[in-house]
Every structure is written in C-alpha cells, then in structure tokens.
C-alpha cells in the first residue's frame, strides 16, 4: 500500500499525521530562535547549555513513570496532557524577559518530551506489524515537511519583527494541536484488569530503567553514546554559529529548513524500505553521514558549507528516526510498550544529561572547535558500536531475565 493510499484509507494515521504537522510548525518556530533569543537576553552559552540540560532532567524524572501509567490507563489522556504542557511552554517563551521564564519553558518542554513514548506507542499500535517503520516515516515526514514553514518563518520574523511574534504564532499552533488531539485522535490501548497505578509501581517503573532486559543492552549503549556526543556538539550549533561567526536568525532558519526539507523528502523515499533493509543498517549509515557533516563544519564554517551539512543531517535523520523508533517498538513487550520506550529514552537521557552543559563550558573556555571535535570522535566510535552490538530483532520469549 502506498503512503498516499494509507493516508486516504486509514483515518487514525491521517489525524496523527495532521497533529504531527502542526507540531512541526510549533516546535521549529521555537527551535530555530531560542538560542539566539537567549543570547539576546544576555545569557551566556554555558547557561544555554545548562538550560538544555535542565530540559533533559525534567524529561528524565517523569518519563518512565508516564509511560508505565499509560500502559495502565490508556494513551489518549496522556497525549492531551502532553499538548497542555507544550502550550504552557510556548506561553513562557512568549512572555520571557529573563532566564527565569525561559527556564520554566524548558522544564515544560521537558515534561512534554517525557510523554513522547506514549505518542510512539500509539503510532505503533495504529500500524500493522509489518508496516511499523513506514508508519513512523509518515509521521516523521509530516512533522518535517510543515517544519519547513516554521523554520523559514521563524528566521524571517525574528530578523524583521522580533522574537516575540515568533512565540505568539507558536502558541497559536500549540493550542490548535491540543484541540485536534482532544477531539480527533482515538484511544488505541485498552488494558484489561484493574486500573491501579500506585506510588510503588511508579517507583518500580523508574528503577526498571536501570535494569533493562539483557537483550536490550547493546542497543541502549550504542544509542546513549550517540545522544551524549551530539548533545555536546551539534545540539548547541545554532548558538555557537551565532556567537562565533555572526549567523543571523534568518540564516539559521534557512539552515534548519534545508535540514527539515531533506529529512522530509528522504524519509518518504527511504521509509518504505526500512523494514526490509534492516534497522541496524539504516542506523549505521546514518551515523557515518553524521561524521561527514560534523567534519565539514570543523573544516569550514561558511554559510554554504553549513547548508550542505544541514542537508546531510536531514538525510541522516531520515535514516535514523524510523529505524530507531521501529526497533524499540518491536523489541519491547507489547503489554508494556510505553514503559519500555520510556525506560529506554530515560536511560539514554541520563547518560547524555550533562552533554549540553559540558558543551557550553567547552565553548566558553576553548571556542567553537572542541565541542564539535568531541562530537565527531564519539560518532565515529558509535558506528562500530551499532555494527557490533545491535541486531535488528532481539526480543526473546517473555520469560527472559533482566539484569539485577
């Protein structure tokens, strides 16, 4: 079945794609401008890195609990909550004149990201078993295609009309996404038995993050290394290019649009084959491309090279996203899917938590090159970890033991 035919015939995936498209505009409006906006308020790069880490911490502390709770109570109520906290984040950015409201906004964004496993679980439960990767590709392409509007609009508006209008528009799209989620997205998970989620179960869900099943450890390690090194370098790229080389918000918007455009196009093309070619192959090729783009930015920081690098990053992300999401979705127990995805994301996030803060300190003390050099070396090492530690399907029988 083609992607267009899937969208026409399956109502749920159509509404999921629309919701993802609205989020693409909302999130990219913020993503392009927030680091230059923080710099304009007099916040140094090390503090920007600290705010990124604060967002990660907010996500980490509740992610496994939220995922496990959605396995007990269903998905939709948690998705509505996710849109509410993202709306609160947009309001904080819209009103911010100092670091305090920016910090509150980053905490709310962290809470919203903590509920991403619930969203991924709902997508996986909507998809036929042999089309999981394709469904994640549809959702990802919807997000990135409309994200092009957000990135271009953000850069132009910030340069010509100020940051405040950017966040007003972002708030509007956050409210629209909330309404669509509440009225149009259906529940996909109806657990049987008593619906009870005690404080002990919440604590156990968090503890289980640190003792995943043995068969998941290779994937956990490789993916945690990836997030750590990219949090140290690439995650701060907008702020570093702005302060070190005078990039404007409009230039950042063009760069992000090229990134999002290549991701959207190639996710449609490549997403149809991810389930056939294999998830590990996609992940390894993606990481090799990432090494290439970081290497380019180490050698040359001109705007054309930055555009080429962002194009390559888009292709790498088009390979990475569906492969990562499909791999974890099919290799965790279906009855505890959101808990499993949330535990994985939390484990990965804890390892990478200090990355942005470290990157900001390295930039303030040693300049532009060192954070990206660490990113490059780590990504190169991670190619080997993916090839040697990860297999496409590792889920054993339900009696498999966990690491104690």
N, C-alpha and C positions, 0 to 999 in steps of 0.2 A: 504494500500500500504506500502511495506517495505521501509526502508531507502535506501537500495541499488537500488531498483526499482525506487524510487523517483529520485535519482541522475542520473540514466540512462535515464529516460523519460523526465525530465524537465531540459532543457538546462540552464535556468537562475539560478536555485538553484545550479547547478553544478559549474557555474563560480563564484557564490557568495561563495561557499564552498572553491574553489581554492584560491580566493582572501583572504578569512579568514585564510586559511592555511599559506599563505605567510606572512600575518601579525603576525601569531603566532610565526614564527621564528624570525621575525624582533623585535617584542615587547619583547619577552622573553630574547633575547640577551641583551637588554638594562636593563630590569627589574632585572635580577639576579645580574648584575655587577655595576649598577650606584651608589648605596650607598657605597659599598666598594671602588669604584673608587673615589668618592668624599672624603672619609676618607683618601685615599692615597695622595690627593692633599692638605691635612691639613685642611679640612673643618670639623668643629665640628658637633655633632649630632643636636644641636639646629638650626644650619644653614641648615642642610639637611632637617629638618622638615620645616623650612621656605621656602626652595625651593619647597618642595611638596605642601605647601600652595600656593605658587606663581603659580604653575601649575594649581591648582584648581581655583584660581582667574581668570587666563587667560581664562579658560573654562567658568566660570560663566558669565563673562561680555558680551560674544557674543552668548552663546548657544541658548537662546530663540529667538534671532533675526535671527540666521541662520536657525533654524527650521521653523520659520514662513516664511522666504524668500523662502525656498524650497517648501513650500505649494503653493507659488505663481508661481515660475519659474520652478519647477520640481526638481528631486533628483540628476540626474547624475552629473551636473556641480559642485555641492557642494561636491560630493564624490571625484571627481578629485581634487578639492581644498584641501580636507582632505589629500589625499596622497601627495600632494605637500608640505604641511606644515610639515608632518611627515618626508619627505625626508630632509627638512631643519633642523629638529631637529636632525636627525642622523648625518648630516654633522657637526653640532655644537658639538656634543659629540665626534666625530672623531677628531676634531681639538682642543678640550679644553685642556688648561694647567692651568686654574684658574677658579674661580667661575663665572666669567662674561659670558663665553660661555656656561657653564652649566646652568646658569640662562636663557640665550636666548633659549637653547634647551628645557628647561622645559616650557617656555612660548609657544613655537611652539607645544609641545606635548599637552598643554592645549587647544590650538586652534584646534588641531586635535580631541581631545576628545569632544570638543564642537559640532563637526559635527556628533558625534555618533548617535543622534536621527534621522538624515537623513538616515543613514545606517539602523537603526532599522525599520524606516518607509518603506524603500524599501523592506526589508525582509518581513515585514507584508503584504505589497501589492502584493508580489510574492506568498505568501502562501494562499491556500484555507482556508476559515474562520474557519473550524473545525480542521485544522492541524497547527495552528499558533505555538503552543508550540513545536510540533515536528520539524517544520522548524527552529525555533531558536535553538533547540537541535542539529540539523545537523550542523548549522553554528558554534555553540559553540564547538562541538566535533572536527570539522575540525581545529579550532583555537588551541585547547589544544593538539591535537594529534601531530601536527607538532611543537607546542611549546616545546614538549619534546626534539626535536632536538636542538632547540635554548637554552634551559636551560642547557642541558648537554654540548653542545659545548661551551657556554659562560663560564661556570665554568672551564673547562679544558683549554681553550685558555687563559683566564685571568691568571690562575695559572702558565701556562707554557710558554706563548708567549706574555703576556702583554695585557692590556686593549685596546690598540689602534686597534689591529687586530679585536677584537670583534666588534668595531663600524664600521670598514671598511666593514665587512661582513653584518652588519645590514643595512648599507647604500645601499649595492647592492640589498638586498631584498626589501627595500623601493622603489627603482627605478623600480624593476620588478613588484611590486604591482601597482604602478602608471600606467605602460604600460597596464597591464591587465584590470584595471578599465576603462581606456580610450577607449580601443578597444573592450572589450568583454561584459561589463555589460550594460544591456539595461535600458532605462528610464521606470519607472512604473507609474509616476504621470503626467497626462496631464490636468491641471486645465483649466476650461472654463472661459471666460470673459477676460477683460483687465488685462495684466500683469503689475501691478503697485505696487511697494513697497516703499512707501515714508518714510522719516525720522520719521514722526508721527506714522506710522504703526510700525516702528522698536521700537520706544519708548513705544508704547502701548503693544507690544509683551513682552517687559521686565517688564512693570508694571503688566501685567496679571499674571506673575509668582507668585506675592504675593497675588493674589486673585483667587485661583483656584476654580472650582465648589465645592459646599458643599459636594457632594458625594465622592470627592477625598481626603478629609482632613484626614480621618483615615489612608489611605494608605500613604499619604505624611508624616504624623507624625511618623508612625512606621518605614518607610524606612529612614527618616532623622536621627532618633536616631541610627539606625544600622550603617549608614555611619560615623556618628560622633565618636562613640566609637571605631570602627575598624580603623579609621584614627588616633586616639590617640595611639593605641597599635599595632595591627597586621601590619599596614602599614609600620612601622619602624623596623620590626622584623629582617630583614637582617642586617641592620646596628647595631642594638643592640646586636645581637648574635656575630657579627664580633668583635665589640669593647669589649664587656663584657666577652666573653667566647672563643675568638680566632678562630672563624669559618673562614675557607678559602673560596675563591670564588668557588672552586671545590665542597666543602661541600654544599654551598648554591645552586649550580647548581643541585646536586643530590636531595636536598630537594624540589626544585621547580619542578624538573622532576617528583618526586613522586606525588606532588600536581597535576600537569597537567595531569599525566597519569591516576590517579584515577578519575579526573574530566572527562576526555575524555571517559573513559570506562563507567562510571556510567551515563554520560549524554546520551549516546546511549541507555543504558538499561532503564533508568528512563524517558527519554524524550518522549518515546512513550506513556506514561501513564499520563503525567502531565495534559492534557486537560480533562481526565476522572476522575482522583483522586481529582483534585482541586488545585488551585494555592496557597491558604492560607495554606492548609495542608503541601504542599511542603516547603513553606517559614518557617513555624513554626518548622518543623522537622529539616530544615537546621540550624536554629538559635540554637536549642538545641545541635546539633552536634558541632556548633561553640563554645558554652560554654564548652563542653567537651575538645576540643583541646586547648583552652586557659588555662583551668585548668591544663592540663598536662604540659604545658610549664611553668606555675607558680611553679609547684611542682618539676620539673626535667628538666634540660637544656642539658642533654646529647644528643649526635647526634642520637642514636636510637629513643629516645623519640621525637626529632624534626622530624624525618622521619615519625613516627606514626601520629604525629599531622598534618603534611602536607598531609598525606593520607586522614585523616578525613576531612581536609579543602577542599580537592578535591571533596569528596562525597557531602559535604555541598554546595559547589559551583555548583555542577551538579544539585542539587535540586533547588537552589536559582535562578540561571541565567535565565533559560527558563521560570520559573514561574513569575519572576519579569517582564521580557520583554513582555511576552504574556499578563499579567494582564493590564499593562499600554496601550498596543497597542489596546486591545479590549474595553477599558473603556474610551477612549477619542474619540472625534468626528473625523470621518474618513476624512472629508474635511480639518481638521487642525491637522492631526496626528503628523507631525513632530514638530509643535508648541507645542502641548500638551505634547509630550515626552520630548522636550527640556525644557519646563517650569517646569515639574516635576524634571528633573535632576538638573536644576539650583536651584530650591528651596532646594532640598536635599543638593546640594553642598554648598550653602550659610550657611546652618546650620552647616555643617561639616568643613567649611573653616579653622577655627583655630585649628582643631584637630591635624594635624601633627606637627604644631609649638608648641602646648601645650605639646604633647607627647615628643618632643625633649627636651623642657625645663625640664619636669619632669624627664626624663632620666638623663640629665646632673646634676641635683641637688639631685635626690633621688635614682638613679640607675635603674636597669632593671625591678624591680617588679611592681612599682606603675603604669606605663602606661598600663601594661597588666592586672593589677587588675581592673583598671577603665574599660577596655575593657570587662572583664568578667562580672562585675556587670551590665554594660549597656546592654550587650547581653542578660543576664537573664531577665532584665526588658522588653526588646523588644519582648521576646517570648509572654508575656502577652499582649502587645500592638497589636501584629499581630493577636492573637486569638480573642480579644475583639473589635478591631476597624476595622478590614478588612474583607470584604466579596468578594467572587470570582467575581461576576458581579454586578456592582452598577450603570452602565450608565443608566440614566433616559431618558425621552423624551427631544428633543432639546430645549424646552422652559425653562428647568431648570435654576434657577437663580444662580448667583455666589455671593460669599461673597464680600461685598463692603468695 
